[in-house]
Structure formats: structure tokens, C-alpha cells
Amino acid sequence: MKKDIILSGVGGQGILSIATVIGEAATAAGLFLKQAEVHGMSQRGGDVQSNLRLSSEVIYSDLIPCGSADLIISMEPMEALRYLPYLAADGRVVTSAKPFVNIPNYPSEEALMAELSSLPDVVMLDIEEAARACGNPKGANMVLLGMAAPAIGILDADALRAAIGRVFARKGEAIVAANRKAFDIGLEAGLK
């Protein structure tokens, strides 16, 4: 079994934390893992993208070829659209529905939503609002990971939840609990 995932967003949104949690879960499950990251021109506000390849068999390349990603997980809708050429015909997109307007010629929200809605398999949610509603405004990335959990497939929700505990353990039990709660809110949204 194999899963090729493109993670995308804008610097400072927590894409690399999502990659860390998935990587931790994959390692604990004994899966093979390859990851390649691209950071934008600035720490905050620039394009951040990661190729994450998980498999029960050996993986030789850390880059996902165009047209073969099983899943795009994006903290930002325009960034999800940027990586559509990498998505397989039967691939899924899981994205925030709320734009992060960081450039002067950012497309209209209506145009973004229309293009995303035209895709055959897309799950969208205002993850920032969901994170605030569950009392963890910094947990939007864990809401997104929860939404994507059903599509990841090679790892189940319990493996990801356990990995959240290990990744955030040094920050204390309250942070672990808050991130698991955000994950569970997203998981419920992703199962609909």
C-alpha cells in the first residue's frame, strides 16, 4: 500500500507540523517514508509545500511525479489549486475554505470556491473558525489533519491521534489535549 500526499500552505500556518505528525505516525506503524519540503522566500507569508510519501514497500524518490498525488492537504485554497497538476485523476483535495490574502492580485474568494467546488473529490471547511470554536485558535492545522485523516487511509485516525500526543508531549498535556480536540473536530467534518 502507498499514499502520496502534497501538503501546502503559507509560511506560519503549520504545514510542517502536519508533516511531522503524519511522519511520526508512519514511523510508529513501520511504514517507509520519504519527505521533501519547499519553503517560500520568507518564513511567514511565503509558499510552503511538502511532498510526503508513505508506503509499506521501499520508496526510492522523495518527489511526487505530476499526476500521481493521492491527496492534497492545504491550509490555503489558492495553494491547493497551485498543486492540482500533481493530483491523480482519482485524487482528493482537503483544504481550508478561508483564503489567506497575502498578495495584491489574489483571486476573488468566489472564483476560488467555484474552481475548488468543480473538482470531483474535495472537502472544505473554514478551519480557523473551527479551531476557534473548539477553544484552540492555533489548532487550525490539526483541524485540517483531522479532516484529511479518512483520505490518508494508510494510517488510521487512532495512529494520527497517538502521534499528536508524542509530537506535542514536550509542550504539556494541555497542548496535547487541545490539539487532539482540534483533530477530532476536523475528523468529524472529514467523515461527512
Secondary structure, 3 states (H helix, E strand, C coil): CEEEEEEEEECCCCHHHHHHHHHHHHHHCCCEEEEEEEECCCCCCCEEEEEEEEECCCCCCCCCCCCCEEEEEECCHHHHHHCHHHEEEEEEEEEECCCCCCCCCCCCHHHHHHHHHCCCCEEEECHHHHHHHCCCCCCHHHHHHHHHHHHHCCCCHHHHHHHHHHHHHHHCHHHHHHHHHHHHHHHHHHCC
